[in-house]
């Protein structure tokens, strides 16, 4: 299977088991685990007709490259991950809230971005195919299940995708220190896509030119910059806060 990929850890596995069980090929579970977590996996896997192999720690260490697997790993059919952006937009019952990562190539950063996107209710994370880390076991582990919960959509041409989003009524906001306005004075209650640049480099020029507005994150301490996942969490949290205020929640 050309799209076969390994995941490990209970967060990543449980997200698959409960949200996309058809994508699971087979599960490897430590035979020494008799706790509630392991029993829950066995019961759900049996219900979904997913094959489970009870193996020893050495086999799991070998499978995962000695990663912190928590006694569980699984092969998945990654081709079942594909979600088209149009499908996401058409399924929403509220204005879209999207996170676009322009050149985030570090898997730890991608995993952390997916995690905060899930926590703040972003509807999808988008990235260009040729300038992104891609989903792998490290990303899934760092994301703690969010890699299986949040649609992660890679696009061939990011500039064209930004134009398509504009045509669909989505406002494109980029983050930069040299900005038109700051995060707390920018209306984020409507359809919105946040664009976050690569580690150290920021957004590419073409991506920047497609933004409707450039926004800075106010900094009150001594540091001059933030990690991309931290910045993503801050802007998405402010977007959610403004939506809740508008809804009177």
C-alpha positions as a printed NumPy array, in Angstrom:
array([[  0.   ,   0.   ,   0.   ],
       [  1.791,   3.148,  -1.205],
       [  0.003,   5.456,   1.247],
       [  0.651,   3.309,   4.31 ],
       [  1.91 ,   5.314,   7.301],
       [  2.746,   4.481,  10.903],
       [  1.256,   6.332,  13.866],
       [  1.933,   5.719,  17.562],
       [  0.656,   6.796,  20.946],
       [ -2.87 ,   6.604,  22.354],
       [ -3.937,  10.134,  21.331],
       [ -3.206,   9.531,  17.645],
       [ -4.649,   6.014,  17.658],
       [ -7.858,   6.878,  19.521],
       [ -8.537,   9.807,  17.2  ],
       [ -8.377,   7.352,  14.3  ],
       [-10.439,   4.672,  16.032],
       [-13.293,   7.001,  16.891],
       [-13.25 ,   9.401,  13.93 ],
       [-11.834,   7.516,  10.949],
       [-11.637,   3.78 ,  11.767],
       [-11.759,   2.743,   8.095],
       [ -8.287,   4.258,   7.672],
       [ -6.73 ,   1.818,  10.182],
       [ -4.982,  -1.161,   8.589],
       [ -3.757,  -2.929,  11.747],
       [ -2.891,  -2.122,  15.352],
       [  0.086,  -3.264,  17.422],
       [ -0.615,  -3.231,  21.163],
       [  1.701,  -4.158,  24.012],
       [  0.639,  -7.543,  25.347],
       [  1.727,  -6.432,  28.797],
       [ -0.873,  -3.676,  29.036],
       [ -4.   ,  -4.742,  30.894],
       [ -5.238,  -1.258,  31.847],
       [ -8.483,   0.486,  30.903],
       [ -6.866,   2.359,  28.01 ],
       [ -5.699,  -0.854,  26.377],
       [ -9.037,  -2.596,  26.939],
       [-10.855,   0.353,  25.39 ],
       [ -8.685,   0.071,  22.264],
       [ -9.295,  -3.684,  22.046],
       [-13.071,  -3.29 ,  22.421],
       [-13.336,  -0.483,  19.87 ],
       [-11.024,  -2.256,  17.392],
       [-13.161,  -5.392,  17.624],
       [-16.284,  -3.314,  17.058],
       [-14.738,  -1.679,  13.976],
       [-13.238,  -4.99 ,  12.752],
       [ -9.643,  -3.703,  12.891],
       [ -6.994,  -6.393,  13.388],
       [ -4.945,  -6.076,  16.612],
       [ -1.546,  -7.748,  17.151],
       [ -0.439,  -8.208,  20.778],
       [  3.335,  -7.756,  20.733],
       [  6.218,  -7.135,  23.108],
       [  8.012,  -3.834,  23.747],
       [ 10.943,  -4.815,  21.514],
       [  8.628,  -5.167,  18.499],
       [  7.03 ,  -1.77 ,  19.189],
       [ 10.451,  -0.155,  19.67 ],
       [ 11.562,  -1.593,  16.327],
       [  8.391,  -0.463,  14.538],
       [  8.524,   3.104,  15.837],
       [ 12.275,   3.653,  15.862],
       [ 12.345,   3.715,  19.685],
       [  9.834,   6.56 ,  19.848],
       [  7.701,   7.126,  22.958],
       [  4.904,   4.906,  21.688],
       [  3.082,   4.298,  25.025],
       [  2.72 ,   0.648,  24.089],
       [  0.68 ,   1.134,  20.944],
       [  1.269,   1.752,  17.225],
       [ -0.749,   1.295,  14.05 ],
       [ -0.443,   1.27 ,  10.285],
       [ -2.948,   3.535,   8.566],
       [ -4.056,   4.109,   4.991],
       [ -3.111,   7.789,   4.646],
       [ -5.022,   8.107,   1.369],
       [ -8.204,   8.066,   3.45 ],
       [ -7.106,  11.371,   5.007],
       [ -7.864,  13.419,   1.921],
       [-10.44 ,  16.145,   2.34 ],
       [-11.061,  18.771,  -0.333],
       [-11.288,  22.398,   0.753],
       [-14.656,  22.775,  -0.984],
       [-15.999,  19.878,   1.074],
       [-14.923,  21.614,   4.282],
       [-16.412,  24.98 ,   3.302],
       [-19.704,  23.456,   2.18 ],
       [-20.144,  21.541,   5.445],
       [-19.82 ,  24.556,   7.779],
       [-22.655,  26.073,   9.785],
       [-20.591,  29.129,  10.773],
       [-18.14 ,  31.41 ,   8.934],
       [-14.897,  29.575,   8.078],
       [-11.913,  29.912,  10.396],
       [ -8.819,  28.552,   8.644],
       [ -5.092,  28.358,   9.371],
       [ -2.691,  28.52 ,   6.42 ],
       [  0.953,  27.558,   6.974],
       [  3.303,  29.   ,   4.36 ],
       [  6.454,  26.895,   4.462],
       [  6.325,  25.303,   7.919],
       [  8.76 ,  22.427,   7.415],
       [  9.477,  21.357,  11.   ],
       [  7.244,  18.4  ,  11.995],
       [  7.182,  19.463,  15.655],
       [  5.912,  22.902,  14.663],
       [  3.325,  21.41 ,  12.31 ],
       [  2.095,  19.046,  15.019],
       [  1.816,  21.901,  17.506],
       [ -0.027,  24.06 ,  14.941],
       [ -2.541,  21.272,  14.325],
       [ -3.03 ,  20.925,  18.07 ],
       [ -3.83 ,  24.613,  18.626],
       [ -5.983,  24.668,  15.476],
       [ -8.061,  21.84 ,  16.917],
       [ -8.236,  23.479,  20.352],
       [ -9.505,  26.769,  18.908],
       [-11.969,  25.174,  16.502],
       [-10.237,  25.99 ,  13.208],
       [-12.071,  24.196,  10.427],
       [ -8.962,  23.214,   8.435],
       [ -5.214,  23.728,   8.152],
       [ -3.812,  24.358,   4.668],
       [ -0.25 ,  24.19 ,   3.375],
       [  1.56 ,  24.117,   0.014],
       [  2.612,  20.614,  -1.042],
       [  6.218,  21.545,  -1.801],
       [  6.894,  23.693,   1.281],
       [  5.48 ,  21.805,   4.234],
       [  6.494,  19.096,   6.672],
       [  3.692,  16.694,   5.754],
       [  1.938,  14.421,   8.215],
       [  4.173,  11.731,   9.725],
       [  4.452,   9.843,  13.021],
       [  6.224,  12.765,  14.728],
       [  3.517,  15.205,  13.661],
       [  0.773,  12.856,  14.85 ],
       [  2.499,  12.363,  18.209],
       [  3.022,  16.094,  18.849],
       [ -0.52 ,  16.892,  17.691],
       [ -2.013,  14.541,  20.335],
       [ -4.816,  13.376,  18.052],
       [ -5.385,  16.687,  16.244],
       [ -3.662,  15.381,  13.08 ],
       [ -6.543,  12.94 ,  12.779],
       [ -9.241,  15.432,  13.839],
       [ -8.464,  18.612,  11.867],
       [ -8.565,  18.439,   8.053],
       [ -5.016,  19.015,   6.794],
       [ -5.154,  20.033,   3.151],
       [ -2.09 ,  20.417,   0.955],
       [ -2.462,  22.502,  -2.198],
       [ -0.375,  22.656,  -5.347],
       [ -0.6  ,  26.426,  -5.782],
       [ -1.046,  28.447,  -2.58 ],
       [ -1.545,  31.768,  -4.387],
       [ -4.404,  30.295,  -6.446],
       [ -5.961,  28.831,  -3.276],
       [ -5.83 ,  32.253,  -1.614],
       [ -7.597,  33.762,  -4.642],
       [-10.248,  31.018,  -4.499],
       [-10.815,  31.692,  -0.796],
       [-11.266,  35.398,  -1.511],
       [-13.81 ,  34.563,  -4.207],
       [-15.635,  32.484,  -1.574],
       [-15.822,  35.527,   0.714],
       [-13.02 ,  34.543,   3.079],
       [-10.869,  37.426,   4.383],
       [ -7.108,  36.665,   4.246],
       [ -5.042,  37.98 ,   7.169],
       [ -1.271,  37.685,   7.301],
       [  0.891,  38.122,  10.382],
       [  3.964,  40.314,  10.292],
       [  5.768,  42.849,  12.475],
       [  5.278,  45.553,   9.793],
       [  1.488,  45.565,   9.766],
       [ -1.542,  47.703,   8.928],
       [ -3.144,  47.03 ,  12.307],
       [ -2.666,  44.879,  15.39 ],
       [ -4.437,  41.735,  16.53 ],
       [ -6.688,  43.442,  19.057],
       [ -7.949,  46.168,  16.687],
       [ -8.933,  43.948,  13.788],
       [-12.458,  42.587,  13.307],
       [-12.193,  38.783,  13.126],
       [-15.844,  37.821,  13.528],
       [-16.436,  36.93 ,   9.849],
       [-15.019,  34.346,   7.444],
       [-11.271,  34.41 ,   8.019],
       [ -8.057,  32.621,   7.051],
       [ -4.892,  33.321,   9.036],
       [ -1.616,  32.983,   7.108],
       [  1.453,  32.124,   9.179],
       [  4.928,  32.248,   7.667],
       [  7.809,  29.806,   7.839],
       [ 10.159,  29.522,  10.79 ],
       [ 12.615,  32.406,  10.584],
       [ 11.641,  33.499,   7.059],
       [  8.046,  34.612,   7.427],
       [  5.607,  34.688,   4.535],
       [  6.821,  34.588,   0.969],
       [  6.392,  37.786,  -1.016],
       [  3.683,  36.363,  -3.3  ],
       [  1.715,  35.039,  -0.336],
       [  2.002,  38.391,   1.404],
       [  0.662,  40.196,  -1.674],
       [ -2.484,  38.053,  -1.608],
       [ -3.369,  39.041,   1.961],
       [ -6.277,  41.439,   2.46 ],
       [ -4.745,  42.77 ,   5.67 ],
       [ -1.454,  42.459,   7.548],
       [ -1.736,  42.134,  11.307],
       [  0.869,  42.3  ,  14.067],
       [  0.758,  40.484,  17.396],
       [  1.404,  43.052,  20.166],
       [  4.465,  42.119,  22.227],
       [  4.707,  43.355,  25.827],
       [  7.854,  41.592,  27.007],
       [ 11.499,  41.411,  25.98 ],
       [ 11.265,  38.715,  23.269],
       [ 11.114,  39.914,  19.673],
       [  9.474,  36.938,  17.991],
       [  7.313,  33.879,  18.661],
       [  7.299,  30.289,  17.463],
       [  4.797,  29.74 ,  14.62 ],
       [  2.605,  27.425,  16.701],
       [  2.482,  29.923,  19.576],
       [  1.563,  32.721,  17.158],
       [ -1.114,  30.498,  15.588],
       [ -2.609,  29.796,  18.989],
       [ -2.713,  33.484,  19.894],
       [ -4.421,  34.66 ,  16.704],
       [ -6.926,  31.791,  16.608],
       [ -7.813,  32.36 ,  20.26 ],
       [ -8.497,  36.041,  19.569],
       [-10.658,  35.107,  16.58 ],
       [-12.686,  32.741,  18.754],
       [-12.987,  35.356,  21.502],
       [-14.387,  37.935,  19.064],
       [-16.842,  35.395,  17.605],
       [-18.118,  34.543,  21.074],
       [-18.548,  38.236,  21.895],
       [-20.476,  38.837,  18.689],
       [-22.716,  35.853,  19.418],
       [-23.343,  37.172,  22.924],
       [-21.9  ,  34.081,  24.545]])
